[in-house]
Amino acid sequence: MLDTAWLAEEIKGTFPNVILKVNKKLDAYTYTRTGGPADVLLFPVSKEEVEEITKWTHEHKVPLTILGNSSNVIIRDGGIRGVVMILTELNGIKAEKNQLIVQSGAKLIDASKRALHEGLTGLEFACGIPGSVGGAVYMNAGAYGGEVKTVIKTVEVVTLKGERKVYENDDLEFNYRHTVLQETGDIVLETVFELEKGKKEKISAKMEELTELRTAKQPLEFPSCGSVFKRPTGYFTGKLIQEAGLQGKMWGGAQISTKHAGFIVNVNQASATDYIELIAYIKEVIFELFEVKLETEVRIIGEDAPKESDDFVAMGISS
Ligand SMILES: Cc1cc2nc3c(=O)[nH]c(=O)nc-3n(C[C@H](O)[C@H](O)[C@H](O)COP(=O)(O)OP(=O)(O)OC[C@H]3O[C@@H](n4cnc5c(N)ncnc54)[C@H](O)[C@@H]3O)c2cc1C
């Protein structure tokens, strides 16, 4: 088992300036407001810091997990062992001619606002997606007919061994909510968006229209992880869940949203386990009724909380 105190001391010694928290619960960061603790949680502020920490974890065989804005993850209640890097402090945005050069922890929403400010069109669809740019690349995030794949020129990453690399758009194997990064585990450092000159009034009007649509349809007043499931070919997940009579179903503190059945909202101090069990239940019912296999869009990571009986065993007590 990994010794957290050792790990924290080693990292503090090697990276004295990095922002570090030990055994920190991640529910403070996730959009569902659920999730167990990270052994060692780091907030790098530069690409070099991300690169060096990644090299270090590779050399020391310490598990490494990357988070952006945590709007598409459920972290199990037992939390995450090893090092977790949250990249939200790496958030610079630069504009050069028709391009935006955006560091991975910047909010996609801020990138689309910056595009408006610069009179650049192409990122309007992203104005309400609450992820970071790194998370958006990793997920090929999209909305209202747009996807990040259509506006990405290049993506700079660091591999899990700590080597820098630049992907051209074509190399990223974009698909519906998929890029090759989901297989390689490469960490996004910076993305170049290629946009076009546009009229600010038109860009702004489009963003307002999409924001109104989102506010009308989505339960933004509650914590959630957005659409829980990918859209199955030929169906709409929300409609299937409604037709199954599941809308409004509670599971612990989690509920299938009464406003949008594709969302699970945290209405009463839900745990990650509530979310995960409700997801499993929905999948089972939908398969039984419609023979449709739902696949989660949300990424479920981390470890289950130890069961009480496991605690007794760990303490040398048997029942
Ligand atoms: C209310 C709400 C509405 C939403 N609406 C939409 C929508 O319209 N369209 C849509 O596509 N999504 C939507 N989402 C989901 C989510 O915002 C997107 O998937 C977003 O792209 C996730 O980015 P993130 O930074 O939050 O990623 P996280 O949740 O932090 O991470 C998601 C995955 O990406 C990986 N990752 C994160 N950063 C990096 C990085 N720098 N390098 C490599 N891997 C990384 C993580 O390891 C994890 O596996 C919504 C979510 C919410 C809560």
The ligand as an SDF file (V2000), in Angstrom:
LIG
                    3D

 53 58  0  0  0  0  0  0  0  0999 V2000
  -24.4630   21.0900  -16.1310 C   0  0  0  0  0  0  0  0  0  0  0  0
  -23.5530   20.3910  -17.1050 C   0  0  0  0  0  0  0  0  0  0  0  0
  -23.7590   20.5410  -18.4710 C   0  0  0  0  0  0  0  0  0  0  0  0
  -22.9250   19.8990  -19.3830 C   0  0  0  0  0  0  0  0  0  0  0  0
  -23.1420   20.0740  -20.7290 N   0  0  0  0  0  0  0  0  0  0  0  0
  -22.3400   19.4600  -21.6080 C   0  0  0  0  0  0  0  0  0  0  0  0
  -22.5440   19.6370  -23.0180 C   0  0  0  0  0  0  0  0  0  0  0  0
  -23.4270   20.3560  -23.4600 O   0  0  0  0  0  0  0  0  0  0  0  0
  -21.7060   18.9920  -23.8660 N   0  0  0  0  0  0  0  0  0  0  0  0
  -20.6870   18.1730  -23.4210 C   0  0  0  0  0  0  0  0  0  0  0  0
  -19.9530   17.6240  -24.2470 O   0  0  0  0  0  0  0  0  0  0  0  0
  -20.4800   18.0020  -22.0960 N   0  0  0  0  0  0  0  0  0  0  0  0
  -21.2660   18.6200  -21.1990 C   0  0  0  0  0  0  0  0  0  0  0  0
  -21.0490   18.4350  -19.8520 N   0  0  0  0  0  0  0  0  0  0  0  0
  -19.9720   17.5290  -19.4070 C   0  0  0  0  0  0  0  0  0  0  0  0
  -18.6020   18.1990  -19.2130 C   0  0  0  0  0  0  0  0  0  0  0  0
  -18.7220   19.5820  -18.9580 O   0  0  0  0  0  0  0  0  0  0  0  0
  -17.6850   17.9660  -20.4100 C   0  0  0  0  0  0  0  0  0  0  0  0
  -17.5000   16.5900  -20.6490 O   0  0  0  0  0  0  0  0  0  0  0  0
  -16.3140   18.6130  -20.2110 C   0  0  0  0  0  0  0  0  0  0  0  0
  -15.6140   18.5670  -21.4020 O   0  0  0  0  0  0  0  0  0  0  0  0
  -15.4840   17.9290  -19.1170 C   0  0  0  0  0  0  0  0  0  0  0  0
  -14.3750   18.7550  -18.8240 O   0  0  0  0  0  0  0  0  0  0  0  0
  -13.7790   18.8020  -17.3520 P   0  0  0  0  0  0  0  0  0  0  0  0
  -12.6180   19.7110  -17.3450 O   0  0  0  0  0  0  0  0  0  0  0  0
  -14.8380   19.0750  -16.3680 O   0  0  0  0  0  0  0  0  0  0  0  0
  -13.2790   17.3130  -17.2340 O   0  0  0  0  0  0  0  0  0  0  0  0
  -13.2100   16.4340  -15.9080 P   0  0  0  0  0  0  0  0  0  0  0  0
  -14.5770   16.1060  -15.4580 O   0  0  0  0  0  0  0  0  0  0  0  0
  -12.2900   17.0590  -14.9290 O   0  0  0  0  0  0  0  0  0  0  0  0
  -12.5390   15.1230  -16.4980 O   0  0  0  0  0  0  0  0  0  0  0  0
  -13.2220   14.3460  -17.4650 C   0  0  0  0  0  0  0  0  0  0  0  0
  -12.2060   13.3740  -18.0750 C   0  0  0  0  0  0  0  0  0  0  0  0
  -11.2460   14.1510  -18.7930 O   0  0  0  0  0  0  0  0  0  0  0  0
   -9.9320   13.8750  -18.3300 C   0  0  0  0  0  0  0  0  0  0  0  0
   -9.1730   15.1260  -18.3680 N   0  0  0  0  0  0  0  0  0  0  0  0
   -9.5100   16.3150  -17.7990 C   0  0  0  0  0  0  0  0  0  0  0  0
   -8.5710   17.2370  -18.0800 N   0  0  0  0  0  0  0  0  0  0  0  0
   -7.6240   16.6180  -18.8330 C   0  0  0  0  0  0  0  0  0  0  0  0
   -6.4000   17.0250  -19.4200 C   0  0  0  0  0  0  0  0  0  0  0  0
   -5.9300   18.2600  -19.2950 N   0  0  0  0  0  0  0  0  0  0  0  0
   -5.6900   16.1080  -20.1230 N   0  0  0  0  0  0  0  0  0  0  0  0
   -6.1320   14.8360  -20.2650 C   0  0  0  0  0  0  0  0  0  0  0  0
   -7.2760   14.3910  -19.7090 N   0  0  0  0  0  0  0  0  0  0  0  0
   -8.0130   15.2720  -19.0120 C   0  0  0  0  0  0  0  0  0  0  0  0
  -10.1010   13.3520  -16.9040 C   0  0  0  0  0  0  0  0  0  0  0  0
   -9.0380   12.5140  -16.5320 O   0  0  0  0  0  0  0  0  0  0  0  0
  -11.4320   12.6010  -17.0010 C   0  0  0  0  0  0  0  0  0  0  0  0
  -11.2430   11.2910  -17.4880 O   0  0  0  0  0  0  0  0  0  0  0  0
  -21.8640   19.0790  -18.9150 C   0  0  0  0  0  0  0  0  0  0  0  0
  -21.6580   18.9410  -17.5400 C   0  0  0  0  0  0  0  0  0  0  0  0
  -22.4820   19.5970  -16.6370 C   0  0  0  0  0  0  0  0  0  0  0  0
  -22.2220   19.4570  -15.1630 C   0  0  0  0  0  0  0  0  0  0  0  0
  1  2  1  0
  2  3  1  0
  2 52  2  0
  3  4  2  0
  4  5  1  0
  4 50  1  0
  5  6  2  0
  6  7  1  0
  6 13  1  0
  7  8  2  0
  7  9  1  0
  9 10  1  0
 10 11  2  0
 10 12  1  0
 12 13  2  0
 13 14  1  0
 14 15  1  0
 14 50  1  0
 15 16  1  0
 16 17  1  0
 16 18  1  0
 18 19  1  0
 18 20  1  0
 20 21  1  0
 20 22  1  0
 22 23  1  0
 23 24  1  0
 24 25  2  0
 24 26  1  0
 24 27  1  0
 27 28  1  0
 28 29  2  0
 28 30  1  0
 28 31  1  0
 31 32  1  0
 32 33  1  0
 33 34  1  0
 33 48  1  0
 34 35  1  0
 35 36  1  0
 35 46  1  0
 36 37  1  0
 36 45  1  0
 37 38  2  0
 38 39  1  0
 39 40  1  0
 39 45  2  0
 40 41  1  0
 40 42  2  0
 42 43  1  0
 43 44  2  0
 44 45  1  0
 46 47  1  0
 46 48  1  0
 48 49  1  0
 50 51  2  0
 51 52  1  0
 52 53  1  0
M  END
$$$$
